[in-house]
Amino acid sequence: MLERTTTVERERLWEVAAPLLDAPPPVEPYAPGSWGPDGIGAVAAPYRRYLPGRRATPS
């Protein structure tokens, strides 16, 4: 069964995304074929996620 997004969920998404859309961070260059810039750890760290092949950083 396909779940549908509620109005409340959509409003919450905009609430969370608005600051990022209003003031996006600078773009960090990275090598083609890589998992992204080294700074990605700072983005993922609060959620305890890490990319394959990279060690998790202690918080």
PDB file of N, CA, C and O in Angstrom, chain B, residues numbered from 101:
ATOM      1  N   MET B 101       0.835  -1.183   0.000  1.00  0.00           N
ATOM      2  CA  MET B 101       0.000   0.000   0.000  1.00  0.00           C
ATOM      3  C   MET B 101       0.880   1.247   0.000  1.00  0.00           C
ATOM      4  O   MET B 101       1.834   1.337   0.774  1.00  0.00           O
ATOM      5  N   LEU B 102       0.572   2.179  -0.840  1.00  0.00           N
ATOM      6  CA  LEU B 102       1.334   3.412  -0.953  1.00  0.00           C
ATOM      7  C   LEU B 102       0.910   4.386   0.136  1.00  0.00           C
ATOM      8  O   LEU B 102      -0.261   4.754   0.236  1.00  0.00           O
ATOM      9  N   GLU B 103       1.870   4.795   0.942  1.00  0.00           N
ATOM     10  CA  GLU B 103       1.581   5.770   1.996  1.00  0.00           C
ATOM     11  C   GLU B 103       1.598   7.175   1.406  1.00  0.00           C
ATOM     12  O   GLU B 103       2.413   7.483   0.536  1.00  0.00           O
ATOM     13  N   ARG B 104       0.725   7.990   1.867  1.00  0.00           N
ATOM     14  CA  ARG B 104       0.658   9.376   1.395  1.00  0.00           C
ATOM     15  C   ARG B 104       1.173  10.319   2.476  1.00  0.00           C
ATOM     16  O   ARG B 104       1.003  10.069   3.669  1.00  0.00           O
ATOM     17  N   THR B 105       1.796  11.390   2.045  1.00  0.00           N
ATOM     18  CA  THR B 105       2.301  12.395   2.969  1.00  0.00           C
ATOM     19  C   THR B 105       1.148  13.294   3.388  1.00  0.00           C
ATOM     20  O   THR B 105       0.386  13.777   2.551  1.00  0.00           O
ATOM     21  N   THR B 106       1.031  13.509   4.673  1.00  0.00           N
ATOM     22  CA  THR B 106      -0.054  14.353   5.187  1.00  0.00           C
ATOM     23  C   THR B 106       0.333  15.829   5.079  1.00  0.00           C
ATOM     24  O   THR B 106       1.501  16.166   4.886  1.00  0.00           O
ATOM     25  N   THR B 107      -0.637  16.672   5.204  1.00  0.00           N
ATOM     26  CA  THR B 107      -0.394  18.118   5.178  1.00  0.00           C
ATOM     27  C   THR B 107       0.536  18.513   6.318  1.00  0.00           C
ATOM     28  O   THR B 107       1.420  19.351   6.137  1.00  0.00           O
ATOM     29  N   VAL B 108       0.345  17.925   7.470  1.00  0.00           N
ATOM     30  CA  VAL B 108       1.196  18.233   8.626  1.00  0.00           C
ATOM     31  C   VAL B 108       2.651  17.847   8.335  1.00  0.00           C
ATOM     32  O   VAL B 108       3.572  18.592   8.672  1.00  0.00           O
ATOM     33  N   GLU B 109       2.854  16.698   7.717  1.00  0.00           N
ATOM     34  CA  GLU B 109       4.210  16.260   7.378  1.00  0.00           C
ATOM     35  C   GLU B 109       4.856  17.180   6.356  1.00  0.00           C
ATOM     36  O   GLU B 109       6.039  17.500   6.468  1.00  0.00           O
ATOM     37  N   ARG B 110       4.096  17.603   5.370  1.00  0.00           N
ATOM     38  CA  ARG B 110       4.634  18.533   4.360  1.00  0.00           C
ATOM     39  C   ARG B 110       4.982  19.875   4.989  1.00  0.00           C
ATOM     40  O   ARG B 110       6.019  20.458   4.673  1.00  0.00           O
ATOM     41  N   GLU B 111       4.133  20.363   5.868  1.00  0.00           N
ATOM     42  CA  GLU B 111       4.423  21.633   6.541  1.00  0.00           C
ATOM     43  C   GLU B 111       5.685  21.515   7.386  1.00  0.00           C
ATOM     44  O   GLU B 111       6.494  22.442   7.420  1.00  0.00           O
ATOM     45  N   ARG B 112       5.863  20.390   8.067  1.00  0.00           N
ATOM     46  CA  ARG B 112       7.063  20.175   8.880  1.00  0.00           C
ATOM     47  C   ARG B 112       8.309  20.135   8.010  1.00  0.00           C
ATOM     48  O   ARG B 112       9.351  20.674   8.383  1.00  0.00           O
ATOM     49  N   LEU B 113       8.202  19.494   6.847  1.00  0.00           N
ATOM     50  CA  LEU B 113       9.336  19.458   5.912  1.00  0.00           C
ATOM     51  C   LEU B 113       9.748  20.866   5.519  1.00  0.00           C
ATOM     52  O   LEU B 113      10.936  21.187   5.538  1.00  0.00           O
ATOM     53  N   TRP B 114       8.799  21.701   5.166  1.00  0.00           N
ATOM     54  CA  TRP B 114       9.130  23.077   4.789  1.00  0.00           C
ATOM     55  C   TRP B 114       9.717  23.844   5.962  1.00  0.00           C
ATOM     56  O   TRP B 114      10.622  24.659   5.783  1.00  0.00           O
ATOM     57  N   GLU B 115       9.209  23.589   7.160  1.00  0.00           N
ATOM     58  CA  GLU B 115       9.719  24.256   8.362  1.00  0.00           C
ATOM     59  C   GLU B 115      11.196  23.918   8.580  1.00  0.00           C
ATOM     60  O   GLU B 115      12.001  24.786   8.918  1.00  0.00           O
ATOM     61  N   VAL B 116      11.535  22.652   8.382  1.00  0.00           N
ATOM     62  CA  VAL B 116      12.917  22.200   8.579  1.00  0.00           C
ATOM     63  C   VAL B 116      13.814  22.641   7.422  1.00  0.00           C
ATOM     64  O   VAL B 116      14.967  23.011   7.643  1.00  0.00           O
ATOM     65  N   ALA B 117      13.297  22.606   6.196  1.00  0.00           N
ATOM     66  CA  ALA B 117      14.112  22.901   5.015  1.00  0.00           C
ATOM     67  C   ALA B 117      14.293  24.393   4.749  1.00  0.00           C
ATOM     68  O   ALA B 117      15.271  24.782   4.110  1.00  0.00           O
ATOM     69  N   ALA B 118      13.386  25.227   5.215  1.00  0.00           N
ATOM     70  CA  ALA B 118      13.421  26.659   4.901  1.00  0.00           C
ATOM     71  C   ALA B 118      14.755  27.337   5.240  1.00  0.00           C
ATOM     72  O   ALA B 118      15.276  28.077   4.406  1.00  0.00           O
ATOM     73  N   PRO B 119      15.328  27.113   6.431  1.00  0.00           N
ATOM     74  CA  PRO B 119      16.608  27.773   6.726  1.00  0.00           C
ATOM     75  C   PRO B 119      17.714  27.377   5.749  1.00  0.00           C
ATOM     76  O   PRO B 119      18.525  28.217   5.359  1.00  0.00           O
ATOM     77  N   LEU B 120      17.753  26.122   5.356  1.00  0.00           N
ATOM     78  CA  LEU B 120      18.760  25.665   4.402  1.00  0.00           C
ATOM     79  C   LEU B 120      18.531  26.286   3.031  1.00  0.00           C
ATOM     80  O   LEU B 120      19.488  26.674   2.360  1.00  0.00           O
ATOM     81  N   LEU B 121      17.289  26.384   2.613  1.00  0.00           N
ATOM     82  CA  LEU B 121      16.976  26.985   1.320  1.00  0.00           C
ATOM     83  C   LEU B 121      17.232  28.493   1.317  1.00  0.00           C
ATOM     84  O   LEU B 121      17.641  29.062   0.305  1.00  0.00           O
ATOM     85  N   ASP B 122      16.986  29.130   2.462  1.00  0.00           N
ATOM     86  CA  ASP B 122      17.193  30.579   2.566  1.00  0.00           C
ATOM     87  C   ASP B 122      18.671  30.956   2.614  1.00  0.00           C
ATOM     88  O   ASP B 122      19.062  32.002   2.095  1.00  0.00           O
ATOM     89  N   ALA B 123      19.487  30.119   3.229  1.00  0.00           N
ATOM     90  CA  ALA B 123      20.927  30.406   3.359  1.00  0.00           C
ATOM     91  C   ALA B 123      21.714  29.116   3.150  1.00  0.00           C
ATOM     92  O   ALA B 123      22.213  28.532   4.112  1.00  0.00           O
ATOM     93  N   PRO B 124      21.829  28.667   1.899  1.00  0.00           N
ATOM     94  CA  PRO B 124      22.537  27.405   1.641  1.00  0.00           C
ATOM     95  C   PRO B 124      24.021  27.513   1.989  1.00  0.00           C
ATOM     96  O   PRO B 124      24.620  28.578   1.844  1.00  0.00           O
ATOM     97  N   PRO B 125      24.608  26.413   2.447  1.00  0.00           N
ATOM     98  CA  PRO B 125      26.043  26.426   2.762  1.00  0.00           C
ATOM     99  C   PRO B 125      26.862  26.486   1.477  1.00  0.00           C
ATOM    100  O   PRO B 125      26.350  26.175   0.401  1.00  0.00           O
ATOM    101  N   PRO B 126      28.121  26.882   1.579  1.00  0.00           N
ATOM    102  CA  PRO B 126      28.969  26.902   0.382  1.00  0.00           C
ATOM    103  C   PRO B 126      29.177  25.491  -0.167  1.00  0.00           C
ATOM    104  O   PRO B 126      29.171  24.515   0.583  1.00  0.00           O
ATOM    105  N   VAL B 127      29.357  25.397  -1.450  1.00  0.00           N
ATOM    106  CA  VAL B 127      29.604  24.113  -2.108  1.00  0.00           C
ATOM    107  C   VAL B 127      31.053  23.716  -1.876  1.00  0.00           C
ATOM    108  O   VAL B 127      31.958  24.533  -2.047  1.00  0.00           O
ATOM    109  N   GLU B 128      31.276  22.471  -1.489  1.00  0.00           N
ATOM    110  CA  GLU B 128      32.634  21.966  -1.282  1.00  0.00           C
ATOM    111  C   GLU B 128      33.001  21.071  -2.462  1.00  0.00           C
ATOM    112  O   GLU B 128      32.289  20.108  -2.746  1.00  0.00           O
ATOM    113  N   PRO B 129      34.096  21.371  -3.149  1.00  0.00           N
ATOM    114  CA  PRO B 129      34.503  20.509  -4.268  1.00  0.00           C
ATOM    115  C   PRO B 129      35.006  19.159  -3.754  1.00  0.00           C
ATOM    116  O   PRO B 129      35.505  19.052  -2.634  1.00  0.00           O
ATOM    117  N   TYR B 130      34.866  18.140  -4.589  1.00  0.00           N
ATOM    118  CA  TYR B 130      35.377  16.807  -4.261  1.00  0.00           C
ATOM    119  C   TYR B 130      35.671  16.050  -5.552  1.00  0.00           C
ATOM    120  O   TYR B 130      35.173  16.397  -6.623  1.00  0.00           O
ATOM    121  N   ALA B 131      36.483  15.017  -5.424  1.00  0.00           N
ATOM    122  CA  ALA B 131      36.948  14.261  -6.588  1.00  0.00           C
ATOM    123  C   ALA B 131      35.817  13.446  -7.213  1.00  0.00           C
ATOM    124  O   ALA B 131      35.016  12.846  -6.497  1.00  0.00           O
ATOM    125  N   PRO B 132      35.748  13.423  -8.541  1.00  0.00           N
ATOM    126  CA  PRO B 132      34.754  12.580  -9.206  1.00  0.00           C
ATOM    127  C   PRO B 132      34.923  11.118  -8.793  1.00  0.00           C
ATOM    128  O   PRO B 132      36.048  10.631  -8.677  1.00  0.00           O
ATOM    129  N   GLY B 133      33.828  10.429  -8.574  1.00  0.00           N
ATOM    130  CA  GLY B 133      33.869   9.027  -8.185  1.00  0.00           C
ATOM    131  C   GLY B 133      34.048   8.795  -6.697  1.00  0.00           C
ATOM    132  O   GLY B 133      34.013   7.653  -6.238  1.00  0.00           O
ATOM    133  N   SER B 134      34.242   9.876  -5.932  1.00  0.00           N
ATOM    134  CA  SER B 134      34.411   9.729  -4.485  1.00  0.00           C
ATOM    135  C   SER B 134      33.041   9.761  -3.799  1.00  0.00           C
ATOM    136  O   SER B 134      32.010   9.928  -4.451  1.00  0.00           O
ATOM    137  N   TRP B 135      33.049   9.598  -2.476  1.00  0.00           N
ATOM    138  CA  TRP B 135      31.813   9.640  -1.702  1.00  0.00           C
ATOM    139  C   TRP B 135      31.438  11.076  -1.325  1.00  0.00           C
ATOM    140  O   TRP B 135      30.461  11.287  -0.607  1.00  0.00           O
ATOM    141  N   GLY B 136      32.186  12.040  -1.789  1.00  0.00           N
ATOM    142  CA  GLY B 136      31.865  13.437  -1.489  1.00  0.00           C
ATOM    143  C   GLY B 136      32.987  14.106  -0.728  1.00  0.00           C
ATOM    144  O   GLY B 136      34.033  13.501  -0.491  1.00  0.00           O
ATOM    145  N   PRO B 137      32.774  15.354  -0.344  1.00  0.00           N
ATOM    146  CA  PRO B 137      33.825  16.109   0.343  1.00  0.00           C
ATOM    147  C   PRO B 137      34.080  15.568   1.753  1.00  0.00           C
ATOM    148  O   PRO B 137      33.215  14.926   2.348  1.00  0.00           O
ATOM    149  N   ASP B 138      35.269  15.835   2.270  1.00  0.00           N
ATOM    150  CA  ASP B 138      35.621  15.392   3.619  1.00  0.00           C
ATOM    151  C   ASP B 138      34.685  15.978   4.670  1.00  0.00           C
ATOM    152  O   ASP B 138      34.468  15.357   5.710  1.00  0.00           O
ATOM    153  N   GLY B 139      34.140  17.137   4.427  1.00  0.00           N
ATOM    154  CA  GLY B 139      33.245  17.795   5.375  1.00  0.00           C
ATOM    155  C   GLY B 139      31.921  17.085   5.576  1.00  0.00           C
ATOM    156  O   GLY B 139      31.135  17.491   6.432  1.00  0.00           O
ATOM    157  N   ILE B 140      31.650  16.034   4.811  1.00  0.00           N
ATOM    158  CA  ILE B 140      30.379  15.329   4.945  1.00  0.00           C
ATOM    159  C   ILE B 140      30.228  14.711   6.331  1.00  0.00           C
ATOM    160  O   ILE B 140      29.113  14.517   6.814  1.00  0.00           O
ATOM    161  N   GLY B 141      31.349  14.406   6.962  1.00  0.00           N
ATOM    162  CA  GLY B 141      31.290  13.846   8.316  1.00  0.00           C
ATOM    163  C   GLY B 141      30.594  14.766   9.299  1.00  0.00           C
ATOM    164  O   GLY B 141      29.889  14.298  10.194  1.00  0.00           O
ATOM    165  N   ALA B 142      30.781  16.056   9.147  1.00  0.00           N
ATOM    166  CA  ALA B 142      30.134  17.013  10.042  1.00  0.00           C
ATOM    167  C   ALA B 142      28.624  17.046   9.829  1.00  0.00           C
ATOM    168  O   ALA B 142      27.864  17.342  10.751  1.00  0.00           O
ATOM    169  N   VAL B 143      28.200  16.743   8.615  1.00  0.00           N
ATOM    170  CA  VAL B 143      26.767  16.722   8.314  1.00  0.00           C
ATOM    171  C   VAL B 143      26.146  15.442   8.848  1.00  0.00           C
ATOM    172  O   VAL B 143      25.070  15.470   9.446  1.00  0.00           O
ATOM    173  N   ALA B 144      26.819  14.326   8.634  1.00  0.00           N
ATOM    174  CA  ALA B 144      26.276  13.029   9.027  1.00  0.00           C
ATOM    175  C   ALA B 144      26.442  12.735  10.516  1.00  0.00           C
ATOM    176  O   ALA B 144      25.645  11.993  11.090  1.00  0.00           O
ATOM    177  N   ALA B 145      27.461  13.305  11.143  1.00  0.00           N
ATOM    178  CA  ALA B 145      27.783  12.973  12.529  1.00  0.00           C
ATOM    179  C   ALA B 145      26.626  13.115  13.519  1.00  0.00           C
ATOM    180  O   ALA B 145      26.462  12.241  14.369  1.00  0.00           O
ATOM    181  N   PRO B 146      25.826  14.164  13.448  1.00  0.00           N
ATOM    182  CA  PRO B 146      24.747  14.272  14.440  1.00  0.00           C
ATOM    183  C   PRO B 146      23.757  13.104  14.375  1.00  0.00           C
ATOM    184  O   PRO B 146      23.045  12.837  15.343  1.00  0.00           O
ATOM    185  N   TYR B 147      23.716  12.429  13.259  1.00  0.00           N
ATOM    186  CA  TYR B 147      22.762  11.336  13.093  1.00  0.00           C
ATOM    187  C   TYR B 147      23.435   9.975  13.183  1.00  0.00           C
ATOM    188  O   TYR B 147      22.803   8.950  12.928  1.00  0.00           O
ATOM    189  N   ARG B 148      24.724   9.959  13.546  1.00  0.00           N
ATOM    190  CA  ARG B 148      25.512   8.745  13.705  1.00  0.00           C
ATOM    191  C   ARG B 148      25.524   7.884  12.445  1.00  0.00           C
ATOM    192  O   ARG B 148      25.444   6.658  12.525  1.00  0.00           O
ATOM    193  N   ARG B 149      25.622   8.511  11.312  1.00  0.00           N
ATOM    194  CA  ARG B 149      25.737   7.785  10.055  1.00  0.00           C
ATOM    195  C   ARG B 149      27.133   8.012   9.503  1.00  0.00           C
ATOM    196  O   ARG B 149      27.758   9.039   9.765  1.00  0.00           O
ATOM    197  N   TYR B 150      27.612   7.053   8.743  1.00  0.00           N
ATOM    198  CA  TYR B 150      28.901   7.218   8.103  1.00  0.00           C
ATOM    199  C   TYR B 150      28.876   6.510   6.764  1.00  0.00           C
ATOM    200  O   TYR B 150      28.044   5.634   6.525  1.00  0.00           O
ATOM    201  N   LEU B 151      29.784   6.890   5.907  1.00  0.00           N
ATOM    202  CA  LEU B 151      29.832   6.346   4.561  1.00  0.00           C
ATOM    203  C   LEU B 151      30.630   5.059   4.532  1.00  0.00           C
ATOM    204  O   LEU B 151      31.552   4.888   5.330  1.00  0.00           O
ATOM    205  N   PRO B 152      30.294   4.142   3.622  1.00  0.00           N
ATOM    206  CA  PRO B 152      31.056   2.900   3.502  1.00  0.00           C
ATOM    207  C   PRO B 152      32.541   3.183   3.274  1.00  0.00           C
ATOM    208  O   PRO B 152      32.899   4.087   2.519  1.00  0.00           O
ATOM    209  N   GLY B 153      33.387   2.415   3.923  1.00  0.00           N
ATOM    210  CA  GLY B 153      34.820   2.586   3.753  1.00  0.00           C
ATOM    211  C   GLY B 153      35.421   3.644   4.649  1.00  0.00           C
ATOM    212  O   GLY B 153      36.640   3.815   4.674  1.00  0.00           O
ATOM    213  N   ARG B 154      34.587   4.357   5.385  1.00  0.00           N
ATOM    214  CA  ARG B 154      35.091   5.380   6.306  1.00  0.00           C
ATOM    215  C   ARG B 154      34.704   4.963   7.720  1.00  0.00           C
ATOM    216  O   ARG B 154      33.608   4.456   7.956  1.00  0.00           O
ATOM    217  N   ARG B 155      35.603   5.182   8.632  1.00  0.00           N
ATOM    218  CA  ARG B 155      35.337   4.829  10.019  1.00  0.00           C
ATOM    219  C   ARG B 155      34.391   5.847  10.640  1.00  0.00           C
ATOM    220  O   ARG B 155      34.450   7.037  10.333  1.00  0.00           O
ATOM    221  N   ALA B 156      33.538   5.374  11.495  1.00  0.00           N
ATOM    222  CA  ALA B 156      32.655   6.271  12.237  1.00  0.00           C
ATOM    223  C   ALA B 156      33.498   7.099  13.197  1.00  0.00           C
ATOM    224  O   ALA B 156      34.417   6.580  13.831  1.00  0.00           O
ATOM    225  N   THR B 157      33.187   8.368  13.300  1.00  0.00           N
ATOM    226  CA  THR B 157      33.931   9.241  14.209  1.00  0.00           C
ATOM    227  C   THR B 157      33.221   9.259  15.542  1.00  0.00           C
ATOM    228  O   THR B 157      31.994   9.352  15.575  1.00  0.00           O
ATOM    229  N   PRO B 158      33.957   9.172  16.656  1.00  0.00           N
ATOM    230  CA  PRO B 158      33.311   9.212  17.960  1.00  0.00           C
ATOM    231  C   PRO B 158      32.679  10.567  18.197  1.00  0.00           C
ATOM    232  O   PRO B 158      33.203  11.593  17.763  1.00  0.00           O
ATOM    233  N   SER B 159      31.552  10.567  18.885  1.00  0.00           N
ATOM    234  CA  SER B 159      30.890  11.854  19.166  1.00  0.00           C
ATOM    235  C   SER B 159      31.140  12.318  20.571  1.00  0.00           C
ATOM    236  O   SER B 159      30.656  13.378  20.966  1.00  0.00           O
TER     237      SER B 159
END
